[in-house]
């Protein structure tokens, strides 16, 4: 089988129009006539004489593919006439050649408008064409959108239905401007969207576009531009070629377009919206310049065999195109095999084809193509048409474009079904049985069965079928047009028959066509000074941002509360949760200190319990008071456990309250001991009276501790501590207890400090007690340790953050607790264990007696000092007692001149002994 291309013959083959009948390309009579408009020739010749006259000129450039579409229309009409679809009613046709020229197409369309069976080809002017019966009931065509736009406006005057099988401009879907236009193919909106999807799927974003400078090319370019922009595809350049080959600038602009392609080295994908003869010229020039790109073909030329068989076409690179979805055309292929038996008297196109075939059929493949291209009208006229014909059955079959053939046949059948709907209750052998506008209404709701599927026109007059994705593939040294995939226009996706075809599709990704290098994950695009968004720089995502795909416009921000990301990150990482865990070495060290404190408390309990009846234990307030103090110390050590491990609501509420109440209980008991010691060894009557009033152990301890309980209760009710997540560290979350109210926390600590300060004052006043019983001095020292620890704690706590913040408070708690515990009990334990000789009743009484004697002597010294003070002022002192009662009562009166009478007291001899008994009983 020879794959002979479609040919554009540059000769005046269509003879000059002498009369209206000469203008018809092919015709057949019938009860109902359907018109046809096809661009069988690629151009209309323009006269060189001046001035130009209004004469319809000859056409040149025989298009085999379009000629096959006219045969498809004829075949469909004949098939309908031979079927029962329109029983008793025959369809006729009049097909005209538009020569891809609007002027010629308008002249042809005028032939459709005169009244049926009128002797004159004149169009009547009417204000109302509702009852007007024109020559044709419907029109098939035209081949190009630009021609269809003009013809549709003319046919809309009488609302004659026009069904095109090739015009795909998106604007033709506008039913306000083109109310009578239909088509059996999708609009360019779906095609340009399919192209954009292909480009995006292949990873391209920097492409060139070449289009024909006509309505079809401009509208296709506009539609593609919108789709490309919506999918971040940039058009590096746009080149428009003249619509007509006769344009004097055509070759110059082709050269300029090829030069632009060569210059733009980063553009490796070219989208082409052009007619076939434009593509031929462009590709031949591109082959000369050794251009190798990926060419995306529009439906106009994606299946053009005459282009795929250009010599050295493989040098151009890869051609991927979109063609209309084809159906079963086997009956048409059978029609072509019997075409040589058909008469050609009423088919000028067929007659012309036979003449061309007769002249060149004796040549081989490539010579055959050259012969067709170089034939002239004179050569055909001199040829003897009566000589035997060499008919090539394979020639036409090889040049079939299945999508166009199928859509042409579908257009004829759609009109036939609409006629059937109109002829249900009418005699359609009568041409006036229905009007074109009635047929138009029927056509809007017609349903045609195509390959066991129902197809119908949508509200825009389009049939949204799928596209075949075509790949030009070299097989056995020849370029074959193969179907690589199917594009579903409704769903917007590609469908593959098998894995092999999918591999061909994925292989397109190997071609790079981008303005900038692809940004890898972890980077984002930074727009440069270029006006195109596809031209950019790749910069790293900043900290706490990430990108997980290529070519991202921006980096996603991590949730800063729970995630983080380094610079140039492809993902966010969950922040590490920190807290003072049980396994932390510092926590273990603090726990060991707390455990040691608990052991110390228990040891002291054992020692005091065993030595319950000794003076030291009794002098410490007895076992009950000691147990209360030691129990409070135990609770303080225990409270440190709640500062460690994962903070919980229970731990946060318990730890401060437990510490505060326990410490208050401890200080309250020590305060009572300080008062007791001061009361026992104080010789000032006024101070004694005050201390006696203050010394109420149980009420004092309960009141002091109760106040702290109230403070903590209000704190826990109104501003309770809670678990808080601290995000101040960039890559970590610190779980910590928020105290709820710093004021409440401060009040709690301040109250303890106030009690400790009072305790310190009382203990300080009793610091000069007997050496072997100097508990007040150690209490004073313990309170000093407490103050120093908590004074240091405040600035350290305020400036420390992180998981070791609870450890700061634990340290302070341990220091203050150890300080008070050791100062309060260790000296007594030392006496109990190592100085047992002083821990006897006799030794204790002796120590108190000695201290009391010294105290009594100090009072006598104070009286002597008063005497010396009086004599120094040269005063007369009356030294005798006025009465015996005064002497007995120990009262003396001292009179200093110029001063009031001073009363004194003389201690009896047994005063010291009496004082000792009182102190012992007090202690």
C-alpha positions in Angstrom: 0.0 0.0 0.0 1.4 3.4 -1.0 0.8 6.1 1.5 0.5 8.9 -0.9 -0.1 12.3 0.7 -2.8 14.8 0.1 -1.7 17.2 -2.5 -2.0 20.9 -3.1 -1.9 21.4 -6.8 -0.9 24.9 -7.8 -2.8 24.9 -11.1 -6.1 26.4 -12.4 -7.9 23.1 -12.5 -11.4 24.4 -11.6 -12.6 26.0 -14.8 -13.9 29.5 -14.8 -17.5 30.1 -13.8 -19.5 30.7 -16.9 -23.0 30.2 -15.4 -24.6 29.2 -12.1 -24.6 25.5 -13.0 -20.9 25.6 -13.5 -20.5 26.8 -9.9 -21.8 23.5 -8.4 -19.2 21.0 -7.5 -21.4 18.0 -7.0 -25.1 17.6 -7.1 -27.9 15.0 -7.0 -31.7 15.6 -7.1 -34.0 14.6 -4.3 -37.2 15.6 -2.5 -35.2 17.4 0.1 -31.9 19.1 -0.8 -29.0 19.5 1.6 -26.2 21.9 0.8 -22.5 21.3 1.3 -19.6 23.7 1.6 -16.1 22.2 1.5 -12.7 23.7 0.8 -11.8 21.2 -1.9 -9.1 23.6 -3.1 -6.7 25.3 -0.8 -6.7 28.8 -2.4 -8.5 31.0 -4.9 -6.4 32.6 -7.5 -6.3 36.4 -7.6 -6.3 38.2 -11.0 -3.2 40.2 -11.9 -4.9 42.7 -14.2 -5.8 46.1 -13.1 -8.5 47.2 -12.3 -9.8 44.2 -10.5 -13.3 43.1 -11.6 -15.9 41.4 -9.6 -15.4 38.0 -11.2 -15.4 34.7 -9.3 -11.9 33.4 -9.9 -10.6 29.8 -10.4 -9.2 27.8 -7.5 -6.0 25.9 -7.1 -4.5 23.3 -4.8 -6.6 20.1 -4.8 -7.1 18.9 -1.2 -7.5 15.1 -1.1 -8.6 15.1 2.5 -11.4 17.6 1.9 -12.4 15.8 -1.3 -12.8 12.7 0.8 -15.1 14.6 3.1 -17.4 15.5 0.1 -17.4 11.8 -0.7 -18.3 11.0 2.9 -21.3 13.3 2.6 -22.4 11.7 -0.7 -21.9 8.2 0.8 -24.0 9.1 3.9 -26.9 10.5 1.8 -26.9 7.5 -0.5 -26.9 5.2 2.5 -29.9 7.0 4.0 -31.7 6.9 0.7 -31.1 3.1 0.5 -32.4 2.6 4.1 -35.7 2.9 5.8 -34.8 5.9 7.9 -36.7 8.3 5.6 -39.1 5.9 3.9 -40.4 7.3 0.6 -38.4 10.5 0.9 -35.1 10.9 -0.9 -32.3 13.3 0.0 -30.5 15.3 -2.7 -27.4 17.5 -2.4 -25.6 20.4 -3.8 -21.9 20.7 -2.8 -19.9 23.8 -3.5 -16.1 24.4 -3.2 -15.3 27.4 -1.0 -11.6 27.3 -1.9 -10.9 28.2 1.8 -12.0 31.7 0.9 -14.8 33.6 2.5 -15.7 35.5 -0.7 -16.1 32.2 -2.6 -18.1 30.7 0.3 -20.5 33.7 0.4 -21.1 33.3 -3.3 -21.8 29.6 -2.8 -24.1 30.3 0.2 -26.2 32.7 -2.0 -27.1 29.7 -4.1 -28.9 28.2 -1.1 -31.1 31.1 -0.4 -33.3 31.5 -3.5 -36.8 30.1 -3.4 -37.2 26.4 -4.2 -37.7 25.6 -7.9 -37.4 29.3 -8.8 -36.4 30.0 -12.3 -34.2 32.8 -11.2 -31.3 32.6 -8.7 -32.6 35.6 -6.8 -33.0 36.0 -3.1 -36.3 37.7 -2.2 -36.3 40.3 0.5 -38.9 39.8 3.1 -39.5 41.1 6.6 -40.7 37.6 7.6 -39.2 34.5 6.2 -41.4 32.1 8.4 -43.1 30.7 5.3 -40.2 31.0 2.9 -39.0 27.8 1.3 -35.4 28.1 0.1 -33.5 25.8 -2.2 -32.0 23.8 0.6 -33.3 22.7 4.0 -29.9 22.5 5.7 -26.2 23.0 5.0 -23.2 20.8 5.8 -19.9 22.7 6.3 -17.8 24.7 6.1 -14.3 23.4 6.5 -12.8 26.4 8.2 -14.2 28.4 11.1 -13.6 31.8 9.4 -15.7 30.7 6.5 -18.4 29.2 8.8 -18.7 32.5 10.7 -19.5 34.4 7.5 -21.8 31.8 6.0 -23.7 31.3 9.3 -24.5 35.0 9.5 -26.0 34.8 6.1 -27.9 31.6 6.6 -29.2 32.9 10.0 -31.4 35.4 7.9 -33.7 32.4 7.1 -32.6 30.2 10.1 -31.3 27.5 7.8 -29.5 24.9 9.9 -25.8 24.7 9.3 -23.9 21.6 10.6 -20.1 21.7 10.4 -17.9 18.8 10.7 -14.6 20.7 11.0 -15.2 24.3 12.2 -14.1 24.3 15.9 -13.7 28.0 16.8 -15.1 28.6 20.3 -17.0 31.7 19.3 -19.3 29.6 17.1 -20.9 28.3 20.3 -22.4 31.7 20.8 -26.1 31.1 19.9 -26.9 34.8 20.0 -24.5 35.6 17.1 -24.8 32.2 15.4 -28.3 30.9 16.2 -28.5 28.3 13.3 -25.0 26.9 13.6 -24.3 23.3 14.9 -21.3 21.1 14.7 -20.5 17.4 15.3 -17.2 18.1 16.9 -16.1 19.8 20.2 -15.2 23.4 20.3 -11.6 24.6 20.5 -12.2 25.2 24.2 -11.9 21.5 24.8 -9.0 21.2 22.4 -7.0 23.9 24.0 -7.7 22.6 27.4 -6.5 19.1 26.3 -3.3 20.7 24.9 -2.7 22.5 28.2 -3.3 19.3 30.1 -0.8 17.5 27.9 1.8 20.3 28.4 1.3 20.3 32.2 1.4 16.5 32.4 4.7 16.5 30.5 6.2 19.2 32.8 6.5 21.9 30.2 5.8 25.6 30.9 7.8 27.5 28.3 6.4 27.1 24.8 5.9 28.8 21.5 2.8 29.2 19.4 2.4 29.6 15.7 -1.1 30.3 14.3 -2.7 31.3 11.0 -3.7 35.0 10.9 -7.4 34.4 10.4 -10.4 34.1 12.7 -9.8 30.5 13.4 -6.1 31.0 14.3 -6.8 34.1 16.4 -9.6 32.6 18.3 -7.7 29.3 18.9 -4.7 31.3 20.1 -6.9 33.4 22.5 -8.5 30.3 23.9 -5.2 28.6 24.4 -3.8 31.6 26.0 -6.5 31.6 28.6 -6.0 27.9 29.3 -2.3 28.3 29.5 -2.4 31.2 32.0 -4.8 29.2 34.2 -2.3 26.3 34.3 0.9 28.4 34.8 2.1 27.8 31.2 3.9 30.7 29.6 4.0 31.5 25.9 7.5 32.5 25.0 6.5 33.8 21.6 3.6 34.0 19.2 4.0 34.0 15.5 1.1 34.7 13.1 1.4 33.5 9.4 -0.8 35.1 6.7 -4.0 33.2 6.0 -3.4 33.0 2.2 -0.4 31.6 0.4 -0.8 34.3 -2.2 0.2 36.9 0.4 3.5 38.4 -0.6 4.8 38.4 3.0 4.0 34.7 3.5 7.5 33.3 2.9 9.2 36.1 4.8 7.1 35.4 7.8 7.7 31.7 7.6 11.4 32.4 7.6 11.0 34.7 10.6 9.0 32.1 12.5 11.6 29.4 11.9 14.4 31.9 12.9 12.5 32.6 16.2 12.2 28.9 16.9 15.9 28.4 16.4 16.8 31.4 18.5 14.7 30.4 21.5 16.8 27.5 22.6 14.9 26.9 25.8 11.6 26.5 23.9 11.4 22.9 22.8 7.6 22.6 22.4 5.7 24.4 19.7 1.9 24.5 19.5 0.7 24.9 15.9 -2.8 26.2 15.0 -2.6 26.3 11.2 -4.1 24.9 8.0 -2.4 22.0 6.4 -0.7 23.8 3.5 0.7 26.4 6.0 2.2 23.5 8.0 3.7 22.0 4.9 5.6 25.3 4.2 6.7 25.7 7.8 7.9 22.1 8.1 9.9 22.1 4.9 11.7 25.3 6.1 12.3 23.8 9.6 13.8 20.7 8.1 16.2 22.9 6.1 17.3 24.6 9.3 17.5 21.2 11.2 15.0 22.2 13.8 14.1 19.5 16.3 11.3 20.1 18.6 8.1 18.7 20.0 5.2 19.8 17.8 1.7 19.9 19.2 -0.8 19.6 16.3 -4.3 21.0 16.3 -7.1 19.0 14.8 -6.7 20.7 11.4 -3.5 18.8 10.6 -2.9 16.2 13.3 -3.9 13.3 11.1 -2.7 14.8 7.8 -0.9 12.0 5.9 0.5 14.5 3.3 2.4 16.1 6.1 3.5 13.0 7.8 5.1 11.7 4.6 7.3 14.8 4.0 10.8 13.6 3.3 13.0 13.6 6.4 10.0 14.5 8.6 11.6 12.5 11.4 14.3 15.2 11.7 11.7 17.6 13.1 11.4 15.7 16.3 8.1 14.5 17.8 4.6 15.3 16.6 1.8 14.9 19.1 -1.7 16.0 18.0 -5.4 15.9 18.9 -7.8 14.5 16.4 -11.6 14.1 16.6 -12.8 10.8 17.9 -13.5 8.4 15.0 -16.2 5.8 14.7 -16.8 2.9 12.4 -16.1 4.0 8.8 -15.8 0.6 7.2 -18.8 1.2 5.0 -17.2 4.4 3.7 -14.0 2.5 2.9 -16.0 0.0 0.9 -17.6 3.0 -0.9 -14.2 4.2 -1.9 -13.2 0.8 -3.2 -16.2 1.0 -5.6 -15.7 4.6 -6.4 -14.3 4.0 -9.9 -17.7 2.6 -10.8 -19.5 5.8 -9.9 -20.4 8.2 -12.7 -18.6 11.6 -12.5 -20.9 13.7 -14.7 -22.5 15.4 -11.7 -19.4 15.4 -9.6 -16.7 17.8 -10.9 -14.5 17.0 -7.9 -14.4 13.4 -8.8 -13.8 14.2 -12.4 -10.9 16.4 -11.5 -9.4 13.7 -9.3 -9.7 11.1 -12.1 -7.9 13.5 -14.4 -5.1 14.0 -11.9 -4.8 10.3 -11.3 -4.7 9.5 -15.0 -1.8 11.8 -15.5 0.4 10.7 -12.6 -0.7 7.2 -11.8 2.0 5.5 -13.8 4.7 6.9 -11.5 6.1 5.4 -8.3 5.6 6.8 -4.8 7.8 10.0 -4.6 7.6 10.7 -8.3 3.8 10.4 -8.1 3.8 13.2 -5.5 6.0 15.5 -7.6 3.8 14.9 -10.6 0.6 15.9 -8.9 2.2 19.0 -7.4 3.6 20.2 -10.8 0.6 19.6 -13.0 -0.9 22.5 -14.9 -4.3 23.1 -16.4 -2.9 22.8 -19.9 -1.4 19.4 -19.1 -4.8 18.2 -18.0 -6.5 19.5 -21.0 -4.0 18.0 -23.4 -4.4 14.6 -21.6 -6.5 12.0 -23.3 -9.2 11.3 -20.7 -10.3 8.3 -22.8 -7.2 6.4 -22.2 -7.3 3.5 -19.7 -7.3 4.6 -16.1 -4.9 3.2 -13.5 -7.1 3.3 -10.4 -5.3 2.9 -7.0 -7.7 1.7 -4.4 -5.1 2.2 -1.7 -4.5 5.8 -2.4 -7.7 7.3 -1.0 -7.8 4.9 1.9 -4.3 5.9 2.8 -5.3 9.6 2.9 -8.4 9.2 5.1 -8.6 11.4 8.2 -11.0 9.2 10.2 -12.1 12.0 12.6 -13.3 14.3 9.8 -14.9 11.5 7.8 -16.8 10.3 10.9 -18.0 13.8 11.9 -19.1 14.5 8.3 -21.2 11.3 8.2 -22.6 12.1 11.7 -23.6 15.6 10.5 -25.6 14.1 7.6 -27.3 11.6 9.9 -28.2 14.3 12.4 -30.0 16.3 9.7 -31.7 13.1 8.4 -33.0 12.3 11.9 -34.3 15.8 12.3 -36.1 15.5 8.9 -37.6 12.2 10.1 -39.0 14.1 13.1 -40.6 16.7 10.9 -42.0 14.1 8.4 -43.9 12.0 11.0 -47.3 13.7 10.2 -46.4 15.4 6.9 -45.8 14.5 3.3 -42.2 15.5 2.9 -42.2 14.8 -0.8 -43.7 18.2 -1.0 -40.8 20.7 -0.5 -43.1 23.1 1.4 -44.0 20.5 4.0 -41.7 22.2 6.5 -39.5 25.2 6.7 -35.8 25.4 7.6 -36.5 27.1 10.9 -38.8 24.2 11.9 -36.0 21.8 11.0 -33.7 23.9 13.2 -35.9 23.4 16.2 -36.1 19.7 15.6 -32.3 19.5 15.2 -31.9 20.9 18.7 -33.5 17.9 20.3 -32.5 15.1 17.9 -30.7 12.0 19.2 -28.4 9.9 17.0 -27.1 6.5 17.8 -23.4 6.4 17.0 -21.5 3.2 17.8 -24.2 2.1 20.2 -24.0 5.5 22.0 -26.6 8.2 22.0 -25.2 11.6 20.9 -27.0 14.9 20.7 -26.3 18.6 20.5 -25.8 20.5 23.7 -27.2 24.0 24.4 -24.3 25.5 22.4 -25.1 23.4 19.4 -21.9 21.2 19.9 -21.4 17.5 20.3 -18.8 17.0 23.0 -17.0 13.9 21.9 -13.6 12.8 23.0 -10.3 13.4 21.3 -7.8 10.9 20.1 -4.3 11.8 21.2 -2.2 11.0 18.1 1.6 10.3 18.1 3.6 10.3 14.8 5.7 7.3 15.2 8.3 5.9 12.9 7.6 2.2 12.1 9.7 0.2 9.6 11.2 3.4 8.2 7.8 5.1 7.6 6.1 7.7 9.7 2.8 6.3 11.0 0.1 8.3 12.8 -0.9 6.2 15.8 -3.4 6.7 18.6 -1.5 7.1 21.8 -4.4 7.8 24.2 -7.9 9.1 24.4 -8.8 12.5 26.0 -12.1 12.6 27.8 -13.4 16.1 27.2 -16.0 15.9 30.0 -13.7 14.5 32.7 -10.5 16.2 31.5 -8.2 13.2 31.7 -6.2 10.9 29.5 -7.2 7.2 29.0 -4.7 4.6 27.8 -5.5 1.3 26.2 -2.3 -0.4 27.4 0.9 0.1 29.2 2.9 0.4 26.0 1.0 3.5 24.9 1.2 5.0 28.4 5.0 4.6 28.2 5.0 6.5 24.9 3.0 9.3 26.7 5.4 9.3 29.7 8.4 9.4 27.4 7.4 13.0 26.5 8.6 14.1 29.9 12.2 13.5 28.8 12.0 16.7 26.7 12.7 19.8 28.8 10.9 23.0 27.8 11.0 25.4 30.7 12.2 29.0 31.1 13.9 28.2 34.4 15.3 25.1 36.0 12.8 23.1 38.0 12.7 24.1 41.7 13.2 21.0 43.8 11.2 20.3 47.0 12.5 22.6 49.7 12.6 25.5 47.3 10.2 28.0 46.0 10.0 30.2 42.9 11.1 33.8 43.1 9.9 35.9 40.2 12.6 37.7 38.4 12.3 40.9 36.3 10.9 38.9 33.4 7.2 39.6 32.6 6.6 35.9 32.5 5.8 34.1 35.7 7.5 30.9 34.3 10.8 32.7 34.5 12.0 32.7 38.0 14.8 31.8 40.4 14.8 29.0 42.9 15.3 30.0 46.5 15.4 28.0 49.7 12.3 27.9 51.9 13.0 30.0 55.0 13.0 28.5 58.5 9.7 27.1 59.6 8.5 26.8 56.0 8.6 23.9 53.6 7.7 22.8 50.1 7.1 19.2 49.2 6.6 19.5 45.5 8.5 20.7 42.6 8.1 24.3 41.2 6.0 25.5 44.1 5.1 29.2 44.0 5.5 29.6 47.7 6.5 27.6 50.7 3.9 26.3 53.2 4.2 27.6 56.7 4.5 25.1 59.5 2.3 25.2 62.5 4.8 27.1 64.7 3.2 25.8 67.9 3.8 22.1 67.2 6.1 21.9 64.2 9.3 23.4 62.9 11.4 23.2 59.8 15.0 24.1 59.0 15.9 26.1 55.9 15.4 24.2 52.6 13.0 21.7 54.2 10.6 19.4 52.4 8.5 18.7 55.5 7.7 19.9 58.9 9.1 18.1 61.9 7.2 17.7 65.1 8.7 19.7 67.9 10.4 17.8 70.7 8.4 17.9 73.9 10.7 18.7 76.9 10.0 18.4 80.6 12.0 17.4 83.6 11.7 13.7 83.2 12.4 11.0 85.8 15.3 9.8 83.7 17.0 13.2 83.5 20.3 13.1 85.5 19.5 16.3 87.3 16.0 15.1 88.2 17.6 12.0 89.6 20.1 14.0 91.6 17.3 16.2 93.1 15.2 13.1 93.9 18.1 11.6 95.7 18.4 14.7 97.8 14.7 14.6 98.6 15.0 10.9 99.4 18.0 11.7 101.6 15.9 14.3 103.4 13.1 11.8 104.0 15.6 9.4 105.4 16.9 12.2 107.7 13.4 13.0 108.9 12.7 9.4 109.7 16.1 9.0 111.5 15.3 12.1 113.6 11.9 10.6 114.4 13.6 7.4 115.6 16.2 9.2 117.7 13.6 11.5 119.4 11.2 8.6 120.0 13.9 6.5 121.7 15.0 9.5 123.9 11.5 10.7 124.7 12.1 11.4 128.4 15.4 13.2 128.1 15.5 17.0 128.8 16.6 17.8 125.2 13.4 16.2 123.7 11.2 17.7 126.4 12.8 21.1 125.9 12.1 20.9 122.2 8.4 21.0 122.9 7.7 17.4 123.3 7.3 14.5 120.9 4.0 15.8 119.5 5.4 19.2 118.4 8.5 17.5 117.0 6.4 15.0 115.1 4.3 17.8 113.6 7.4 19.7 112.5 9.1 16.6 111.1 5.8 15.6 109.3 5.7 19.0 107.7 9.4 18.6 106.6 8.4 15.2 105.1 5.6 16.7 103.1 7.9 19.5 101.8 10.4 16.8 100.6 7.4 14.9 99.1 6.2 18.0 97.2 9.3 18.0 95.1 8.1 14.8 93.4 5.2 16.8 91.8 7.7 19.1 90.1 9.1 16.2 88.0 7.9 14.3 84.9 5.0 15.2 82.6 3.1 18.1 84.1 -0.6 17.4 84.7 -3.5 19.4 86.1 -3.3 17.5 89.3 0.5 18.0 89.8 0.3 21.7 88.9 -2.4 22.3 91.5 -0.9 20.0 94.2 2.7 20.9 94.3 2.5 24.6 95.3 -0.4 24.1 97.6 1.3 21.2 99.3 4.6 23.0 99.7 3.0 26.3 100.9 0.7 24.7 103.5 3.5 22.3 104.7 6.0 25.1 105.0 3.6 27.3 106.8 2.8 24.5 109.3 6.5 24.1 109.9 7.3 27.8 110.4 4.2 28.2 112.6 5.4 25.4 115.0 8.9 26.9 115.1 7.4 30.3 115.8 5.6 28.9 118.9 8.9 27.4 120.0 10.7 30.8 119.6 7.9 32.4 121.7 8.3 29.7 124.4 12.0 30.1 124.6 11.8 33.8 124.8 9.1 33.6 127.4 11.1 31.2 129.6 14.3 33.3 129.7 12.9 36.8 129.6 13.3 38.9 132.8 11.4 42.0 131.5 8.0 42.0 133.1 6.3 43.9 130.2 7.8 41.6 127.6 6.8 38.6 129.7 3.2 39.8 129.9 3.1 40.3 126.1 4.7 36.9 125.4 2.2 35.2 127.8 -0.7 36.7 125.8 0.9 35.6 122.5 1.8 32.1 123.6 -1.2 30.1 122.7 0.3 27.1 120.7 -2.7 25.4 119.2 -4.7 28.5 118.2 -1.6 30.1 116.8 -0.6 27.1 114.7 -4.1 26.6 113.4 -4.6 30.2 112.6 -1.3 30.7 110.8 -1.8 27.5 108.8 -5.5 28.2 108.2 -4.7 31.5 106.6 -2.4 29.8 104.2 -5.0 27.2 103.5 -7.5 30.0 102.6 -5.0 31.6 100.3 -4.3 28.4 98.5 -8.0 27.6 98.3 -8.9 30.9 96.7 -5.9 30.5 94.4 -7.0 27.1 93.2 -10.6 28.2 92.8 -10.3 31.5 90.9 -6.9 31.4 89.2 -5.9 27.7 89.4 -2.5 26.6 87.9 -2.7 24.7 84.7 -0.5 22.8 82.2 1.0 25.2 79.7 2.9 24.6 76.4 5.9 27.0 76.1 6.8 27.6 72.5 9.6 30.1 73.1 12.2 27.6 72.0 12.0 27.3 68.2 12.3 23.6 67.9 10.9 22.4 71.2 7.7 22.5 73.3 8.3 23.0 77.0 5.6 21.4 79.1 5.3 23.4 82.3 2.9 24.4 84.9 1.6 27.9 84.6 0.9 29.2 88.1 -2.3 30.8 87.0 -1.7 33.9 89.0 1.7 35.2 89.8 0.1 37.5 92.4 -1.4 34.5 94.3 1.9 32.7 94.0 3.6 35.8 95.5 1.0 36.1 98.3 1.6 32.5 99.3 5.4 32.9 99.4 5.1 36.3 101.0 2.9 35.0 103.8 5.5 32.3 104.5 8.2 34.9 104.4 6.3 37.1 106.9 5.9 34.2 109.3 9.6 33.4 108.9 10.5 37.0 109.6 8.5 37.1 112.8 10.0 33.8 113.8 13.5 35.2 113.0 12.9 38.3 115.2 11.8 36.3 118.2 14.6 33.8 117.8 17.1 36.6 117.4 16.0 38.1 120.7 16.7 34.7 122.4 20.0 34.2 120.8 22.0 34.6 124.1 20.4 31.7 125.8 22.5 29.1 127.7 25.2 27.6 125.5 24.0 24.1 125.8 20.4 25.1 125.1 20.9 27.7 122.4 18.0 26.5 120.1 17.0 30.1 119.3 20.4 30.8 117.8 20.0 27.8 115.4 16.5 28.9 114.6 17.8 32.3 113.7 20.5 30.7 111.5 17.8 28.4 109.8 15.6 31.4 109.0 18.6 33.2 107.5 19.2 30.3 105.2 15.6 30.4 104.2 15.7 34.1 103.4 18.9 33.9 101.4 17.6 30.9 99.4 14.3 32.6 98.5 15.9 36.0 97.8 18.2 34.4 95.3 15.3 32.3 93.9 13.3 35.3 92.7 15.7 36.7 90.1 16.8 33.2 89.1 13.2 32.0 88.6 12.3 35.1 86.7 15.2 34.8 84.2 15.2 31.0 83.8 13.1 29.1 81.2 13.0 25.7 79.8 12.6 22.2 81.2 14.9 23.0 84.2 12.7 25.8 85.5 11.0 23.4 88.0 14.4 22.3 89.1 15.2 25.8 90.3 12.2 25.8 92.6 13.1 22.3 93.8 16.6 23.4 94.7 15.3 26.4 96.7 12.7 24.2 98.4 15.4 21.7 99.3 17.9 24.3 100.5 15.3 26.0 102.8 13.9 22.8 104.0 17.3 21.3 104.7 18.4 24.5 106.4 15.5 24.7 108.8 15.5 20.9 109.5 19.2 20.7 110.2 19.4 23.9 112.3 16.4 22.8 114.3 17.1 19.1 115.0 20.7 18.2 114.3 22.2 20.1 117.3 19.7 18.2 119.5 20.6 15.0 117.9 24.3 15.7 118.4 23.7 16.3 122.2 21.5 13.2 122.4 24.1 11.0 120.7 27.5 12.5 121.5 27.0 14.5 124.7 24.8 12.3 126.8 26.3 13.6 130.0 24.7 17.0 129.4 21.3 15.4 128.5 20.4 14.8 132.2 18.0 16.5 134.5 20.7 17.6 137.0 23.0 18.9 134.3 20.1 20.8 132.7 19.0 22.3 136.1 22.6 23.4 136.8 22.8 25.1 133.4 19.5 27.0 133.9 20.5 28.0 137.5 23.8 29.4 136.3 22.1 31.3 133.6 19.4 32.7 136.0 22.1 33.7 138.6 23.8 35.7 135.9 20.6 37.3 134.9 19.8 38.3 138.5 23.2 39.9 139.0 22.7 41.9 135.9 19.6 43.5 137.4 21.6 44.5 140.6 24.2 46.1 138.4 21.5 48.1 136.8 20.5 49.5 140.3 24.1 50.5 141.0 24.3 52.3 137.8 21.3 54.3 138.8 23.1 55.4 142.0 26.1 56.5 140.2 24.0 58.4 137.7 22.3 60.3 140.5 25.6 61.2 142.2 27.0 62.5 138.9 24.2 65.0 138.8 25.1 66.1 142.4 21.7 65.0 143.7 20.7 64.2 147.3 19.7 60.7 147.5 17.5 59.4 150.2 18.6 55.9 150.6 16.6 54.7 153.5 13.2 53.0 153.3 10.4 55.1 154.6 8.6 52.3 156.3 9.2 48.8 157.3 6.6 47.6 154.8 8.5 49.2 152.0 11.6 47.5 153.1 9.8 44.2 153.4 8.3 44.7 150.0 11.7 45.6 148.7 10.7 49.0 147.5 13.2 51.9 147.6 12.7 55.4 146.6 15.3 57.6 145.0 14.9 61.3 145.0 17.0 63.3 142.6 17.0 67.0 143.0 15.0 68.7 140.3 13.6 65.2 139.3 10.5 63.2 140.3 10.7 60.4 142.7 12.2 57.2 141.3 10.9 53.9 142.5 13.2 50.9 142.5 13.2 47.3 143.6 15.7 45.4 145.7 16.0 41.7 145.1 15.7 39.4 148.1 18.5 37.0 148.9 16.4 34.0 147.7 15.4 35.8 144.5 17.9 33.8 142.3 16.6 30.5 143.6 13.0 31.5 143.0 13.8 32.6 139.5 15.4 29.2 138.7 12.3 27.3 139.8 10.1 29.6 137.6 12.3 29.1 134.5 12.4 25.4 134.9 8.7 25.1 135.4 8.2 27.4 132.4 10.5 25.3 130.2 
